[in-house]
Amino acid sequence: MNTSRPDLPDPSTAPQLFDGVLQRRGIAFFIDTVILAVIATVILLVGAIAGIFTLGLAWLSLPFVIPLAILGYYAMTLGSPMRATVGMSMMDIVLVPARGYPLDGWKILIHPLVFWITVWVAWPVSLFVALFTPRQQMVQDLVTGTLMLRRSPMVRHWAGVRA
C-alpha cells in the first residue's frame, strides 16, 4: 500500500521549500536546547526547594518530572497548529506529514524521542542520512513519516498544487 502523498513537494520543482532547512534545523536545535535548559533549571530549583521541605521526597521525582516537562514542551509546540517548536518557528521551518496520515499525538511524541536517541547514540548518522535523502529528511523524519519544510513558501506551494 502506497501511503505517500502525491502533493509532496520535490526539491527540484520547489527548491524554496528546502532552502537552508538543515542549517535552520541546527540553529533551531540550539534555540530549543536553551529553552529546555531553562525549563529544566527552573524545575531543578523548584525541586531543590521543595525537597528541603519534603525531607528529600521531591528530589526523587526530578528524574521523572524533567523528561515529562521536555516531552510536554514538544507536545505543546509540535502539537499546536504551528507544528513547530519555538526554535523552529524562529527559523521559519515546520513539521508536516510526509505520508497520508495526520500528525497525531504519538507521532508528535515519537519524533523528538527518536531525535534525542539518535543525537545521543550517533548524531553524525542522522546528519549523514539527511545529506543524502532527496528531501533532507533525518532519521526521526523517516521513522515518523514527517518532513521539515520552510513555512513561508509552503503555503504558496500547496495553494498552487490545490488550484
N, C-alpha and C positions, 0 to 999 in steps of 0.2 A: 504494500500500500504506500503510495507516494503522498507524503504529508507536506511537501514543500509548497510554499506559497508562490503562485505564478507571478504575482506582482512584486516579488522581492527585487530590490534594486541591484543592479550589476555595476561593479566598479568601472567597467569600460563604457557604459552608457550614462551613468550618473556619478562621475568621479567626485563631484562636490559633496556628496553624502559621506564619502570616505576620506576626505581631505584631512590629513593630520590626526586621524582618530586614535592611532596608537600613542602618539605624543600626548594628545589630550587625555587619554586614559591614564597615562603615567602621572600627569600633573593632578588629575582628579584623585588618583590614589593617594598622593601626598596630602592634599587638602582634606580628604576624608579621614586619613590616618591622624591628622592633627585634631580633627573634631572628635574622633573616637578616643584619642588620648585624653582630651579634656573631659569627656564623659566618664572615662574610667577613673581619672584623677578625682573628680567630684564624688563618684561613688566610693572610692577608697577613703577619702576624707570623711564622708558621712559615716561609712562603715567603721572607720577607726574610732570616731567619737561615739558612735552607738555601741561599739564593742566595749568601750570603757564602762558605759552604763549598764550593759547586759553581762558584765563579767566575762567577756570574750565570746559570747554566743553569736553576736553579729559578725564577728570575723569569720566564723565558719561558713557563713552564707556568701561571702565575697567571691569565691571561685565559681559560684553558680550565677550570682547576680550580674557580674560584669559581662560574661558571654551572652546572657539573656538581654542585657541592655544593648550590646553590639548588634545582636540579631534584630532587636526591636528597631534600632536605627535603620537597618536595611529594609525591614518590613514596612516601616512608615514612609521611607523615601522611595524605594523602588516600587512599593505597592500603591503609591499615590498616583493621581492622574498624570503627574510629570514623568513618572517612570525613570527617575534619576535621583541619585544621591545629591547632596549639596555640592560636592566637588564636580560631579558630572554635569549638573546644571550650570555651574560657573564656567565649565569648559565647553558648553553647547553640545553635549552628547546625550543620547537617550537609549534606553534598552528597549528593543522591540522583539516580538516573537518572530522566529525565522521559519517556524512550521505552522501548520494550520490550527494551533492550539493557543488559547489565551494565556496571558501571563497571570497565573493564579498564585495563591499563597505559597504552595510548595515550591514552585519554580523560583519564586522570588527569594525564598529562604535557601534553596539548594544552590543557587547561583553564587552568593557570597561564600557559602561553606566550601564549595569546590574551589573557588578562587583562593581562599586562605589556605586550604590544603596544598594547592599547587605552589603557592608562594612559600610555604614552609618547606615543602619537600623538594621541589625542583622548579623554581621560578624561571630559569632560562628555558626550560622545555615549553612552558606556556607561551613565552615570548617567541620562541622559535616557531611554534605552531602558528602563531598569529602572522608571522612574516611570510609564511608560505600558504596560507589559505586565501582564496580569492577575495573574500570579504573581511579579511583581517580579524577573523574570529579566534579568540583564545580558547583554551581547553574548557573553561567553565561555560562559554557560549555554546560550544559544540555539544557538551553534555546536556545542557538545559534547552537547547534549541532556540537560542536567542541571538540577537545581532545588535551591535552597537553602531549607531549612526549619528551624524551631525543633526541636531534638532532643527536649526533654522532652515536649511534647504529641504528637509524631509517633508514638510507639509506641502511645499510646492511640487515636489516629485510625485507624491501619491495623489494629489489633486489632478495632476496631468494623466496619471495611469487610469484613474476612475472616469475621466471625461471621455 
